[in-house]
Amino acid sequence: MLDFITIKEVKANLGVWCKQLRKSQKLTQKQLADELALSPLTISKLENGENPTIETLLKVLQYFNEMQAFNQYVVREIEKIDNNKSLY
């Protein structure tokens, strides 16, 4: 069975994750935006899955100390691909 997920679903999930991180610290969107030198609209769009930039996402993850875990996931995926390279 093929498990298909859309880009829209991933953006929505990233938004929910970022919103939960923000709320866990009892921050408003404006407070987080001020901390990151972003506009509140940028934070709102990220949390609503509306075309966030990778830069915005990484700033939020860095602020909440999630960047290392995210990077470790990426590195593991790179290593999996490297380990599956053909020997020919």
N, C-alpha and C positions, 0 to 999 in steps of 0.2 A: 504494500500500500504506500502510495506516494503522499508525503506530508507536505502540503503546499502552504506557504505563508507569503503574504503580500508585503511590499515595502510599506504600505500604509499601516499595516498591523505592527510592524517593527517600530515605525516612528511613534505610533500610539503607545506601545509598550515602553519605549525609551522615555516618553513624556511622563507616563505614570510613575516610572522609577524615579525620575528627577523630582517629580512633585512629592513623592513619598519621602525622599531624602530631605527636601526642603522643609516639609511639615514635621519631620522627626526632630528638626532643630528649632521648631516653632518660629520659622521665618516667614514673612510675607514675601510675595513676589518682588515687591519694591525693595525690601531689605536685601534680598539676595542679589537683585540687579545692581544695587548700590555697591555691594561688596565686590562684585565682579566687573564693575564699570561697564555695565550693559543697561539697556533700557528695560523697564518692566514689560514692555510689549514683547521683547525678545524672549524673556523668561516665559511669558504666557504662551507664545507660539511654540516654544520647545515643549512645554507641558501639554499642549494640545496636539502635538504631533504635526505641526504645520511647518514643514521644511526647515528644521533646525540645521544650522551649519555644524560641521564636525568641530570647528573651533569652539562654538558655544557649548556643545555637549561636553567637550573635554574640559573646558573651564569649570563647568558645574561638577563634573566628576572629580576634578582636582580639588576643588573647594571642599568636597565632602570625603576626601581621602579614598576615593574609589578608583582613581586612575591606575594605581599599581595593579589592582585585581583585574581591571579591564585589559591592561597591557599584557599581563600574564596570560590571559585567555588568548589574546591575539598571537603571542609568541608560541603558545602550545599548538595552535592551529597551523602556524608556519612550520613548526617542527614536524607535525604529522604529515604535511605535504612533502617536506624534504625527505622524510623517512620512507615515503612511498615512491620516490623517484625510481625510474627504471635503471637497472644496472647495465643496460645495453648501450 
